Amino acid sequence: MRWSRWMLLLLLAAMPLAGCGSNKNSACESCTNVDDCESGLTCQQFRDANGNIRNLCGDANPNMTCPAN
């Protein structure tokens, strides 16, 4: 019984570290080139609600929309 408690505690303590491996931007985050984006995403031009063009990480889906920031 003690072993399972320690394993659970160890897993919970390590969970925040799992997300620290990537310094790449997610979808809809600003970028300057494809190297700024996570794997599977490219740096693309999106038009915001005001008609301004912004470079954001996105996928190949032509219907992809990003929330206004």
Sequence and secondary structure as in RCSB ss.txt:
>XXXX:A:sequence
MRWSRWMLLLLLAAMPLAGCGSNKNSACESCTNVDDCESGLTCQQFRDANGNIRNLCGDANPNMTCPAN
>XXXX:A:secstr
 HHHHHHHHHHHHHHHHHTTS  SB TTSB SSGGGB TT EEEEEE TTS EEEEEE S TT      
